[in-house]
Amino acid sequence: MSMNDAIEQSLVRIRPYLQVDGGDVELVKVTEDGIVEVRLTGSCASCPMSLMTLRAGIERALMLDHEGVIRVEQVR
């Protein structure tokens, strides 16, 4: 399984928590140096708490699931 596929499987597990509030996350890219780029959509895109969601929710979950992930970045 590729790193992209593994990250996507983890995001499938995270998505319901975002979708309940009208938001979502989509995987954009995983770089060779372990940076995961994601796009927050729906209500998450404009939410003032999106940085906390990104760091404390998405980044933490992905880092726990995948030792090669060193950071998650939001792209627009």
VEXTIMI-300742 format. One record per residue (C-alpha): residue number from 0; residue in three letters; x, y, z. Coordinates in pm, 1 decimal. Layout:
% VEXTIMI-300742
<NUM, ALA, <X, Y, Z>>
...
This chain:
% VEXTIMI-300742
<0, MET, <0.0, 0.0, 0.0>>
<1, SER, <134.9, 340.9, -94.1>>
<2, MET, <171.6, 621.4, 158.9>>
<3, ASN, <-103.8, 816.9, -20.2>>
<4, ASP, <-342.3, 521.2, 13.6>>
<5, ALA, <-254.2, 474.1, 380.2>>
<6, ILE, <-308.1, 845.3, 455.1>>
<7, GLU, <-637.4, 839.6, 264.6>>
<8, GLN, <-755.4, 546.5, 479.1>>
<9, SER, <-676.4, 745.3, 793.2>>
<10, LEU, <-865.0, 1046.0, 656.1>>
<11, VAL, <-1169.2, 824.1, 594.9>>
<12, ARG, <-1170.4, 756.8, 969.0>>
<13, ILE, <-1138.0, 1129.5, 1053.4>>
<14, ARG, <-1391.8, 1262.4, 800.9>>
<15, PRO, <-1713.5, 1183.8, 992.8>>
<16, TYR, <-1603.9, 1415.7, 1274.7>>
<17, LEU, <-1564.3, 1700.7, 1026.9>>
<18, GLN, <-1873.4, 1619.1, 824.8>>
<19, VAL, <-2101.7, 1636.0, 1126.3>>
<20, ASP, <-2027.4, 2010.2, 1134.4>>
<21, GLY, <-2055.4, 2057.5, 757.7>>
<22, GLY, <-1686.1, 2032.1, 676.5>>
<23, ASP, <-1450.1, 1786.8, 514.2>>
<24, VAL, <-1084.3, 1726.3, 433.1>>
<25, GLU, <-923.1, 1610.6, 112.1>>
<26, LEU, <-572.3, 1484.5, 56.2>>
<27, VAL, <-373.0, 1697.3, -186.6>>
<28, LYS, <-23.8, 1550.1, -165.7>>
<29, VAL, <224.5, 1363.8, 52.2>>
<30, THR, <579.8, 1486.3, 2.9>>
<31, GLU, <887.7, 1264.6, 21.3>>
<32, ASP, <996.3, 1438.4, 341.9>>
<33, GLY, <675.5, 1347.0, 529.8>>
<34, ILE, <465.2, 1658.1, 488.0>>
<35, VAL, <98.5, 1589.1, 419.4>>
<36, GLU, <-86.2, 1862.5, 232.2>>
<37, VAL, <-462.1, 1872.2, 282.1>>
<38, ARG, <-745.9, 2101.6, 180.1>>
<39, LEU, <-1019.8, 2178.8, 430.3>>
<40, THR, <-1355.9, 2220.6, 259.3>>
<41, GLY, <-1711.9, 2312.5, 350.1>>
<42, SER, <-1752.9, 2492.1, 679.6>>
<43, CYS, <-1397.4, 2393.5, 781.5>>
<44, ALA, <-1251.6, 2616.4, 509.7>>
<45, SER, <-1374.5, 2935.1, 676.5>>
<46, CYS, <-1396.2, 2824.6, 1039.3>>
<47, PRO, <-1191.0, 3031.4, 1286.5>>
<48, MET, <-1100.0, 2706.5, 1466.3>>
<49, SER, <-966.3, 2535.2, 1152.4>>
<50, LEU, <-602.6, 2565.2, 1264.8>>
<51, MET, <-685.8, 2381.9, 1586.5>>
<52, THR, <-873.9, 2117.0, 1388.6>>
<53, LEU, <-573.9, 2080.3, 1159.8>>
<54, ARG, <-311.0, 2053.7, 1435.8>>
<55, ALA, <-491.0, 1887.0, 1727.4>>
<56, GLY, <-716.8, 1666.7, 1517.5>>
<57, ILE, <-591.3, 1580.9, 1171.4>>
<58, GLU, <-215.6, 1619.8, 1222.5>>
<59, ARG, <-215.8, 1436.4, 1554.0>>
<60, ALA, <-417.1, 1144.9, 1413.7>>
<61, LEU, <-200.0, 1112.4, 1104.1>>
<62, MET, <123.4, 1129.9, 1303.0>>
<63, LEU, <-1.6, 857.9, 1538.1>>
<64, ASP, <-108.1, 637.1, 1246.3>>
<65, HIS, <200.5, 692.0, 1027.0>>
<66, GLU, <549.9, 734.9, 1164.6>>
<67, GLY, <670.0, 892.3, 838.8>>
<68, VAL, <438.4, 1193.6, 877.5>>
<69, ILE, <617.7, 1489.1, 1032.3>>
<70, ARG, <367.0, 1768.1, 962.8>>
<71, VAL, <29.8, 1841.5, 806.6>>
<72, GLU, <-12.6, 2162.9, 608.8>>
<73, GLN, <-331.0, 2323.0, 480.7>>
<74, VAL, <-333.2, 2433.4, 117.9>>
<75, ARG, <-604.7, 2631.6, -53.3>>
